[in-house]
Each structure stands twice: as C-alpha cells, then as structure tokens.
C-alpha cells in the first residue's frame, strides 16, 4: 500500500478554480488513482480516476467538462484541476489508490477497489 496526502483545498468563489494535489509515499507507476469527495451529510461520491498510463480517465457526470485529472509518475503525484466551481462542489476531497499493473479491467468508479486513501482536503465554494 501507499500513503497519500492531499493538499490544495481552500475557500474559493463561484466560478473560480483550484488545483488539488495528492502525493504518494511510494512509486505509483502501477496504480490507478482516483479522486472522491464527501459533502456534509452525504455519502462519498466518485469524482475522477486515471490509470497508471494516463490512457484511461473517468469522470463523474457532475464534473465532466469542468474538472481534469492528471498525474506525474516521476513525482508520485496526481492532480485535480477544478474550474468553473459551483457551490455544490463544496466537500472534502480525498484521493485513493488501486494497484492495477494492466491499467484496465476494473470499474474505477467503484470505491471498493481502492486499498489506500488519504485524509482529504477541504474545498469550499462560496456564493
């Protein structure tokens, strides 16, 4: 397992942008990495995922066209660029890691496949 630490969350106005980062303690070159969020009083929700090659990227419908996931394997880091932020994007954002050397064959939106999680970073979108 790898240990994950998120950063970049803060208070931002509607329509603004943020870039979240998640740094892993070890090599992530064979890991699918995903971003999830949990708003107050709600269940954890899938946001985006990327396989280790970067050839497969998945997004929740609610963020398509606004959020972009990317990764830098040399820096053991996954990013989430969030644009055109809305109040409903307010949540604690966490990253998860799932070891998958093939990069395929799993539903990356299924939280049960992830075996490492970070503690999260708070994003607040103010209107």
N, C-alpha and C positions, 0 to 999 in steps of 0.2 A: 504494500500500500504506500501511497504518497501522502504527505501532509500538504494541505492547501491553505493559503492565506489570501483573502480578498482585500482590495483597497479601492478607493476612488469614489465611494459614495458620499453624497453631501446634499445640501438643500439647493434646489435649482428652480427657476421659474418655468411656468408652462411654455413650451416651445423651445426650451433650451436643450443643451447637450451635455452628456457626461461620458467619460470613458472609464470603465471598470477594468481592473487587472486582478488576476489570480495567479500567484506564484506557487509553484510546487517545490517540495523539498528535494525531489529527485528527478531523474530523467522521465520525461513524459512522452518520449517518442513513440511508444506503443499504446498510448492511452487515448480513448475518446474523452473529450472534456465537454462538460455542459454547464450552462447557467440556469439557475432556478430562482424563483422568488416566492416570498410569503408575505402577503399583506396582513395587517392586523385582523384577527378573527377569521382568517380564511385558510384554506388548505394550500400546501406548497404547489406551485404551478411551474410547469416547464416553460423555459424562455427560448433557449437556443443550445445547439450542440454542434461539435465539429470533430470529425475523426482525425486520427493522428497524421494522415497525409494532407489534410485540408481539402480533400476531394469531395467530401460529403458534409454539407451544412444543413441543419434542420432548424426551423423557426416555428414558434407558435404563431397562429394566425393573427393574434393581437399585436404582434410586434413586427411582422413582415413589412419590409419597406422602410422601417424606422431604425431597427437595430441591426448591427453587423457583428458577427463573431469572427475572431481571427486568432491565430496563435503564432508563437515564436518558439519552436522547439529548442533552439540553441540557448534561449533564456528561460526555458521551463515555464513559460507564461502563456496564459490565454487571456484575451481581451474581449470586452463587450462595449462596442461603440453604440451609444444610445442617443438618437436625435429625435427632434420633434416630440419631446417628452410631454406626457399628459398626467393629470392628477392620478389617474388610475394606475400609473406605473409606480406609484409610491409603494415601497416594500423593502424588506431585507433581501438582498441578492446574494446567493451562495453559489459556489462552483462545486462540481462533482467530477470524479474521475473514474473511468471504467477501462480496465486493461483489455484491449482488443487488438492484437497484432495484425489481424487481417483488415481491420478498418471497416468491416461490413458484417451483416448478418444479425444485427441487433436493432431493436427499436430504441433509438437514442433518446426518445421522449419518455421512456419508462424509467422512473426513478429507482426501481428495484435493481437495475443492473449496475448501479454505481456503488462502489465499495469504499470510496473516500470522499469526505465532504469538508468544506471549510466552514467557518463560523458565520460568515456573512458580512456584508457592508450595507449600511442603511442609505437608501435613496428616498428623498422627499421632494416631491414636485408640488410647488406652491402655486396656487392660482391667485 
